[in-house]
Amino acid sequence: MSAPPLAVTSVGSWPRPPELLKALRKLQRGAMPRAEFERAADQAVLAALAAQEAAGVDIVTDGEQRRDNFYSFIADKLEGVKLMSLADMLDVVEDKEGFRRILDTLDVPAYSIHNPTCVGKLRRREPLAEHEFRFLRAHTRRAIKVPLPGPYILTRAMWVKEVTRAVYPSKEALADDVVAVLREECFGLRAAGADFIQFDEPVLTELVFTQGMTRTFMCAALAARNVPSEELELAVSLVNRVTEGLDGVRTALHVCRGNWSRNEATLLSGSYEPLMPHFARMNVSQLVLEYATPRAGELVVSGDKELGLGVVNPRIDAIEAPDAIAARVREALRYLPAERIMLNPDCGFGTFATRPMNGPDVAQRKLAAMSAAARSLRSVSG
Ligand SMILES: [Zn+2]
């Protein structure tokens, strides 16, 4: 895939229009046939695409319009996965007190959260994202990025020991099948012509910033205590097993500190520094990192990888000025050439369908500001 220097792209999700949210609720209630939902989603994808193209985005996504969120959508696509409400989970987890404590700290309505839980042998019933890619490919000539949940978050989320143990003896055994499912998907995407696949692994920041105590709803093992160094090793090995032999496709790892609330205080803080040695060993072409908020700390660069530099905050209304964005990029240009830097927002604009962080107008204007910054920098560098 040829991308211009300082290519402008997004992390993945785009706010869903009200008609699509209505359709999603009907689909989830069983009150709308899947084909009808997909037709509504087609229209939403085309609108998200048009907004990105109008904003001058070089590498587009489908806005994840067909998903309820960036990872639990896989429950529809895989055999052996069931969505469990947090109330269901509270019934089964052993450490109920710990679980309750975590729920209390969340700035999120617990009733709206469902965790994809492994309750049977995992098998791909249908592709996770190949249909998303094919639809977008048929409607744009631009390069396309396909976001997928990474193998570590899927394993962590799906492993609810009290339930999953009946099927898989250990988290590692479950992980073997998660890797197999993702490899099948990635190789299918490559055969379909996809040129950029991004793995979302937001939970990795929790490991280092909360000493292994999960504090978001993004994982079923909510109250489970994990040894951060062991978990990071597991994440490195899972990502590398998924991407082994996946040549000819640009791959990326996206790691942020959560994107479910505008209340920055509930989101995690800390530099990527302690994660960098692990990122460096992951066999991916690019790291897509958030740098638009002070919570992310100083810029840290992994020398042999491209950087997807977060330059706008999806959780605020103010549109970042192109000059300020360009200044941020110039800082990164001290470490990496323009060919190895892409510009993206810190995260998606609608990670969770029912909880978008901004509307489509603000999202489009932020992308347009990024494009303006990229154009000005390219014209200077000649
Ligand atoms: Zn993110």
Residues whose N, C-alpha, C, O or C-beta is under 5 A from the ligand:
A	BS01	ZN	C256 N259 D346 C347 G348
